[in-house]
Amino acid sequence: MGIKLKITALMVSVLIITGCSSNNSQPDVEMGQSTMNHDMMKEHMSHDEVVSLNNSTGENELNIPSMLESDNEEGIVYTVRAQKGKTEIFDGTESITYGYNGSFLGPMLRFDKGDTVKIRTINELDEETTFHWHGLEVAGDADGGPHDTLKPGEEKVIEFKVEQEASTLWFHPHPEGKTAEQVYNGLAGLIYIEDANSKSLGLPNDYGKNDIPLIFQDRTFDDKKQLNYDAARNDDGTIGDTLLINGTLNPKLTVNKEKVRLRLLNGSNARNYTFKLNTGDSFVQIATDGGFLNEPVTLKEITLTPSERAEIVVDFSQLKTSNDLALINEDGSILLPFEVSDESGESRNIPREMNSFSVTEEEMSLPVTKKVELFGMMDQVTINGKKFDPERIDFTQQQGVTEVWEIYNKPDEMGGMIHPFHIHGAQFKILSRNGQEPPENERGWKDSISIQPDETVKIAIQFKHKGVYMFHCHILEHEDNGMMGQVKVE
């Protein structure tokens, strides 16, 4: 079973990233300041208890994002527009929101392995933005990092070949200093990659029926029921008391008595979630961020930090009860009530073998060539004692060469908090957590990883493409405050 990670999401951050010099030799580490002034300590202490989410009343059927249709031009062509609009999140009240190809959130894009894909991205906002393809292995100039901003009215066409395995990815903006606000306002969408293996496994795959995307985002609304990021913003991670799933307030999901595949995405700015069923029943995890596990792993709960994904299967024909059934958070908050119909769905077996993922002896024996030490809090966050500088390259790595990175979450005087660490442009393998083999449900491809205070994680990573890629804390306010570095792949 997976490690149970504490949900200390608004305690203060402690991420330092100790890095190697650009020639990949072991560097001198610039240590972050370990002292905090009185005001900062007070702010830190105020985050020891994270505000609970309001229970979902289940009065609104869950919205399912539409599947984006191809433009039917040469190649696989999609048009994705970043837009500003108004959305009726609360009945009778419109909120100003952002969205892709609409006023709030975005559609799902589906790719097949082997596809050559063209995407036309258009910025229809009144501010700069980027289009970042989180988890997608693409060249640096197509990744959509902070170097690739589009001004209002600008557009760009990117083209790439899909070469990675079946997975659930997502896309969101990544402009320097503005990512948190733009995601908070609604810029997020899903990507499904399918391949021959995924189509042969017989898993639930009827989109919106027994294959359900779930984008979890907590928000705070002001007294006029408006999203007001300036009022809600917290430099150590913005957390709200109101949960939206796929943009739906007080959602419920109606299912048949069958196995249902739930694709979980923590799309929040800072909150961690520990998902479990209120009946205490177990479920099985079948996939991590970047692909299927080798075999299903039975769990009673799973924790995801911001940007992490997991695919789980719940058998609604075998639960202890179908009444008052819900997905809940660790503290018992009702996230998503289920309404189980009397109708029986398809009878499916989850295959015992789903993938051939492995960590090789060669990978385990590689030396650590890059050290990442995470440290800081609020607007004082740093990576290796430094804030992000778009003109500075922190690491270099050769295309197609596997290296081992060591990431350490350095505690501060208050203890510290969990940090989600994300690397652009590649999927990686977890080699160890504090010298121990990772739990069964993390033995698969990852692009984001949760790191506990005083925890050291080793990963093996290979970049398939050239370019400059970001690595950063995925607490979006920390990223905006400079907890980000760059690796140049040559």
N, C-alpha and C positions, 0 to 999 in steps of 0.2 A: 504494500500500500504506500501511497505517496506520503511525503513528510507533511505534517500539519504545520502550516505557517501562521504565525500570529498576525492578527489584522490590526497592526499598529500604524495604520496608513497615514495618520497626520502627525505622528511624532516627527521629530526633525531629522533631517537627512544628514547622512554621514558618508558621503561618497567621495573618496579620493581616487584618482586613478593613477597609479604609478606606472609610468610608461617607459618604453624603450626609446632610445633616440632613433632618428630616421634611418640610421644604418642597421637598426635592429640589435645593436649590442646592448648589454645590460646597462641601464642608465643610472645616473645619480637621481634619486627621487627627491623632488621638491615637496616637502611635507606641508599640508595645510595647517592653518592655525588651529590649535587644539583648545584655545580659550575662547570664551564667549562673553560679551558684555551683559550687564544685568537685564536690559530690555530684551535681548535676544533669548536669554535663558527663560524669562517669563513667557515669551512667545512659544518657546520650545515646550515648556511645561503645560501650556494650554492645549497642546496637541496630544497629550497622553491618552485622552479619551476621545474617540471618534464618534461624532454624532450618528445615531442610529437612523436607518431609513424608515420612512413611513411605510406601514404595511400596504401592499396593493389590495384594493377592494375588489379587484377582479371584474369591474363593471364594463371594461372595454376589451373587445376581442383584439388579440395581438395583431399589429400590422406586420405584414410580410413584405420586405422590400421587393420591388419588381425586378425582373431580369431585363437587363439592357439589351435591346435588339441591335444587331449589326447594321451599319449603314449600307451594307451590300455593295461596297466598292471593292476594288482590288485588295486582296488580302483580308484579314479579319480586322475590320475597321470599326471602332467605336468613337463616338464623340461624347466627351465628359465636360460639362460646364459647371464651374463654381458660380453659384448664384446667391443673391440675397432676396428674401421674401418674407411672407407672413404665414404663420402656422397656427391653427387652432388646437393648441395642446390641451388647454382647459376649454370645456364647452362654452361657446359664446364669447370667448376672448382670444383675440389674435395676438401672438407674440412675434416680434421681429427675430428671424432666424436665418441661418445659412444652410445651403444644401447643394447637392450635385444633381443637376438635371431636374431640379424641383426646389421647393422652399426649405426642406429639412431632411437631413441625412442624404442617402444616395441609393442608386440601384445596385444590384449584384451583377458583376461581370463574370462570365464563365469562359474559361480557356481549356483547351485540350493540350496535353503534352505533345510537342511537335508542331503546334500552330506557330505561324509567323503572324504577329499581332501588330496592328497599327492603332494608336489611340490619338485622336485629336483632342488636346486639352485647351479649353478656352476660359479665360478669367473674365467673368461678368460682374465681379465685385467692384467696389469703389476703392479697393486697397490691393496691395500686392499679395500674391499667394503663390504656393507651389503645389504640385501634385506628386506626393510621395507614395510609392507602391511598396507597402510594408510587408516584408518577407519575400518579395519577388527578387529573383536573381537576374539582374539586368546591369548593363554597363552604367558607369557612374553618371554619364550625361543624360541618362533616362530615369535615374533614380528619384529625382525630385527633391533633393536636399536644398538647404538654404541658398546655395549658389544659383539655383535654377528658378529664380522668381520670375513670374509673369506680371507685368503691370496691368492695370485695368484696361480691358479691351484687347490685350495681347493673346495670341494663341501659339501653340507649338505641337508638332506631330512627333511622337516617338514611335520607334519600331524595334521589336525584339522577337526572338524565338523562345518559346516556352520549352525549357529543358529540364525542369524539376518535376518531382512526382506529385501525385494528387495531394491537395492540401486546402486549408481554409486560410486565406490571407485577407488583408484589408488595405484600404487607401485613405489617406488623410493629408492635410496641408502640413508644410514644414518650413514656413518662413521664419527667419531669425527673429526671436523676441516676440512673435505673434502666434506661435503654434497653439498654445493653450487656449487663447481666446477664440481662435477660429474653429478649433475642434469643439469647444464648449458651445459655440453658437450653432453647431450642427454639421460641420464638414467631416463626414465619415461614410465609407461605403465598403462593401464586401467583394472579395474575389474568390471564386471557386476554381481550382484546377482539378481536372479529371484526367485519368490515364487508363490504359488497358487493364491494369491491376484493379483500380477502384471500380471499374465497370464489371469486373468478373467476380467480385466478392459477395454479391447478393445482399449488401447492406441496404437499409432503408434509403431510398433516393428519390422519392416523390416530393419535389420541392414545395414547401408550404403545407404539406400534408403529414408526411412522416419523416421529413428531412427539414429541420427548422433552424434558421439562423436566429441567434439571440445576441443583440448588441446591448450590453449593460452600461448605462451611463447615469451617474447621479448628478443632480442639478439643484440649484436653489433659485426659487422664483421670488420676486419682490412682492410688495403688497398690491401691485397692479397685475400680478400674475405674468410678469415679464421676465425673460432671461436677462439678467443684468450682471454681466461678468465683472465690471468694475467694482460693483458692490460686493460680489461674492468672492472675489479673488483673494487667495492666500498664497504668499510667496513660497510657502513650504508644501503647497499642493492644495488645490481647491476641491473641497468636498461638500456635497449637498445632502439634504434630507429627503429629496424626492427622486425616486428612481424612474427612469424612462427605459423601456426595452423596445428596441426598434423605433424609438420615438414615441411609444405609446405610454400614456399615463394610466395607472391602475389597470395593468393588462391582465388578461387571462388567456390560456391556450386550451382550445378544445381538441381532444385527441380521441382516436379509437382505441379499442382494447388490442393493442399490438405493440411491437417494438418501435420506438420513436427515437430518431437520431437528432440530438440537440448539438448545434455547433455554437459553443460559447465563446464570446469575445468580450474581454474586459476593455471597453472603450472609454472608460472614465479617465479624467485627468490625473487622479491620485488614489482613489479608493481601491483597496483590495477586497475581494469577495471570497468567502468560503462557501461553496454551494453544496447543499445536501437536501434530501427529501425529508419533509416533516414527519413522515411515518417511520423514519429510521431504516427504510429499505435501502439496499445497495443498488448500484448501477455499474455499468462497465465503461471504462475509457478506451477509445479505439484509436485516437490520434492526438498528436501534439501540435505545436505551431506549424510545423513544416511537413507533416506526413503521418502515415499510419504507424502505430506500434507494431511490433512483430506479432503480438498476441493480445487479446483484450485483457485489461487489468480490472479486477473487481474492487470497487471503492464504495465507501459510504459518504465521503466528502472530497472535494477538490478545491484547492485555493489557486486563484489566478490574480496576479498583479497587473497593473495597467499594461495593455497591449498584448498580453498572453492570450492564446487560444487553446481550446481543447474540444475534442468531439467526444460526446458520451452517448450511450444508448440506454434508455429506460424502457423496461418491459411493462407496459401498462396493463397487460393481461395477467400479471403475476404479483401485483402489489398487495399488501395486507388489506388495504381498503381503497376504494375509489372515491370516497366521500371526503370533502375538505382536504384534498390532496394539494400540495404546493411545493415548489422549490423555495427554500429559505436560505438566509444567510446564517453565519455562525452564531449571531446573537439572537436568532429566532425571527428576525424580520421576514415577513412574507414578501418574496420577490415576485413569484409568478404562480398564481393558482392554476391548477389544471381542472378542466371539466372533462370527465371520461364518459364518452357516449356508450350506449348499449351495443353499438355496432362493433363487430370484430373486424380487424383489419387483416393485412397479409400476414401469413405465418412464415417467419424467417428464422434461420439460425445464423448466429454470428460466427464466422469461421474462426477456427483456432489459430490459423496461420494467416497473417495479413500482409507481412512485409519481410524483408531480408536485411533490415538495418543492423549494423554491427560497428563496434569499436575495435579496430585492429590492434595487434600487439605493437606494430610499428608506431601507431598513433599514441599508444600508452607510454612508449619509451622515448618519445620526442622530448627534448628539453623545453623549458619555458623560455620563450623569446620575447614576450611582451607582458609586462605587469601593469595592472590597472588597479589603482587604489582610489576608492570613492570616499569623499569627505566633504563636510560643510553643511550649512543650513541656510534657509531663506535665500537672500540675495548674495550670500557669501559662499555659495557652492563652487567647487573647483574640481578639475580633473588633473591629477598630478600637481596640485598646487596652482593650477592655471585655469583661467576662464577661457571659453571658446574664442578663438581668433580665426576668422575665415582665411587669413593669409598664412596661417601656420599649419604645417603638416606635422602631426604628432608621431605617427608611425608610418613605415613603409612595409609593403609585403609584395612578394612576387606572385603574379597570376598563376593559379594552378598548383601552388605550393602550400601544403598544410603546415600550419604553425600552432603552437599551444600558447594560449593566453591565460594568465592567472589574474582573476579579479577578486579584490579584497574590499569588503565593506568595513571601513575603520570606524569604530564607535567614537562618539564624543562623550563629554562629561555627563550627559543625560542618558546615555545608553545607546541611543540611535534608533533607526527605523529600517524596515525592509526597503530595498531599492530594486526596481526592475531595470535591468541593463539590456539595452538593445543595440545590435550592430546591423547596419544597413547592407544590402546587396549580397547577403550570403545566409545560408543555414549552417548551424554548427552542432557539434556533438558535445554533450556534457561528459567529461572524463571522470570528475570526482567532485564531491562536496566535502570540504574539510578532510580530504584524504580518503573518504569512503566512496564506494560506488553509489551513483545516484539511485533514487527509488525507481521501481519498475516503470512507473507511469511517466518518467522523464527520459527513458531510454529510447529516444526518437529525435528527429530533427527539431531544432529550436532556433529562433531568432531573437527571443527575449527570455531573460532568466531572472527569477526572483532571488535576491541575495540578502540573507539575514545579517543583522549587525554582528560584526566580528567573524563572519563566515568568509572562507576562501573557496572559490570555485575555479576549476580548471576546465577549459574548453579546447577542442580541436576545431580549427576553422580554415577553410580554403575558399578563396574568391575565384570564381570562374570567369570573371570579366575584369577589365581594367577600368580605372577611374578613381575618383576621390569619394570616399564614403564616410558617413558620420558614425560615431558610437557615442552613446549617451544614456543618461537616466531617463526613463520614460514616464516619470512624474513630470508632467508637461511644464509646470512652472519652474522646476529645477532645470530642465532643458533650456527654457527661455532665459533663465538667469545665468547661463553659461556653463552648465554641467554637461559639456559636450566636447568631443575631440574629433580628429580626422585621421583616417588611414588612407594612404595613397597606394593603390595597387598598380604595379608596373609590369 
